[in-house]
């Protein structure tokens, strides 16, 4: 079963430190646009947006350049050397978990690195397995 990062919306404070930790881990800047995860507020709850590493990954099917693949951990990854930034994967993802990097113009997504879990002050983030 695919693993992914989950945040309990009843525990999350909405600080978005997870998003900033993510951007800093990869780009050494505090910029939500460069983060591989996101967070939104919906119905007074804060919801983490992160790749679910779907079994039947629509993003992989949508990528004409075969830049999206599944690694040995089962995590869906993007090969930036193959990606042309067309955003087909972004449009195919039902979770909104892929974005285009603002300066490199390639697809980015959660790699399950765990930086967000490490920096979450509410300790509400964890790796879970999809039960669907």
C-alpha positions in Angstrom: 0.0 0.0 0.0 1.3 3.5 -0.8 2.7 5.6 2.0 2.2 9.3 2.4 2.4 12.2 4.8 -0.9 12.8 6.8 -1.7 15.7 9.1 -4.5 15.3 11.6 -6.7 18.3 10.9 -8.0 18.4 14.4 -4.5 18.6 15.8 -3.0 21.0 13.2 -2.6 24.6 14.3 -2.4 26.0 10.8 1.1 27.5 11.3 2.3 26.1 8.0 5.8 25.6 9.4 5.7 22.2 7.6 5.5 24.0 4.3 8.3 26.4 5.1 10.5 23.5 6.3 9.9 21.7 3.0 10.9 24.7 0.9 14.0 25.3 3.1 15.0 21.6 2.9 15.1 21.6 -0.9 15.8 25.2 -1.9 17.2 26.8 1.3 14.6 29.6 1.2 11.3 30.0 3.1 8.9 30.2 0.2 5.6 28.2 0.1 5.7 28.3 -3.7 8.9 26.2 -3.6 7.5 23.6 -1.1 6.7 20.1 -2.2 3.7 20.1 0.1 0.9 22.7 0.8 -1.7 23.5 3.4 -5.1 25.0 3.0 -7.9 26.0 5.4 -11.3 24.5 4.6 -14.3 24.6 6.9 -12.2 25.9 9.8 -9.8 23.0 9.5 -6.2 23.0 8.2 -5.6 20.4 5.6 -2.2 19.2 4.4 -1.8 18.8 0.6 0.8 16.1 -0.1 1.3 13.4 -2.7 -0.6 10.2 -1.9 1.7 8.0 -4.0 -1.4 6.5 -5.7 -1.3 2.9 -6.8 -2.8 3.9 -10.2 -1.0 7.2 -10.4 -2.7 9.5 -13.0 0.3 11.8 -12.9 2.6 9.1 -14.2 0.1 8.2 -17.0 -0.2 11.9 -18.0 3.6 12.5 -18.3 4.5 12.2 -22.0 8.2 12.5 -21.2 8.2 9.6 -18.7 9.7 12.0 -16.1 7.5 10.6 -13.3 8.4 7.2 -11.9 8.0 5.2 -8.7 11.2 4.6 -6.7 12.1 1.5 -4.7 10.2 2.8 -1.6 7.0 3.1 -3.7 7.3 6.9 -3.7 6.4 8.7 -6.9 9.3 10.9 -8.0 10.0 13.4 -10.7 13.2 13.2 -12.8 13.9 16.9 -13.3 16.2 16.2 -16.3 13.3 14.7 -18.2 10.6 17.1 -17.1 9.7 19.9 -19.4 7.3 21.7 -17.1 4.2 21.1 -19.3 2.0 20.6 -16.2 0.1 17.6 -17.5 0.9 15.8 -14.3 -0.4 18.8 -12.2 -3.7 18.7 -14.1 -4.0 14.9 -13.7 -3.4 14.8 -10.0 -6.8 14.5 -8.2 -5.2 15.8 -4.9 -3.5 18.9 -6.2 -0.3 17.6 -4.9 2.0 18.5 -7.8 3.2 22.0 -8.7 5.6 23.6 -11.0 8.7 25.1 -9.4 8.6 28.9 -9.9 12.1 29.3 -11.2 13.3 25.9 -12.5 9.9 25.3 -14.3 9.8 21.6 -13.5 7.2 19.5 -11.6 7.8 19.2 -7.8 6.0 17.0 -5.3 6.5 15.4 -1.8 9.3 12.9 -1.8 8.5 11.6 1.7 11.7 13.1 3.1 10.2 13.8 6.5 11.4 17.4 7.1 7.8 18.5 7.7 7.3 15.8 10.3 10.5 16.8 12.1 9.6 20.5 12.2 5.9 20.3 13.1 5.4 22.0 16.5 2.0 20.3 16.9 3.5 16.9 16.1 0.4 16.1 14.1 2.2 14.9 10.9 3.0 11.2 10.3 3.6 8.7 7.5 0.5 6.5 6.9 -0.5 3.8 4.5 -3.5 4.3 2.3 -6.3 2.1 3.4 -8.4 2.5 0.3 
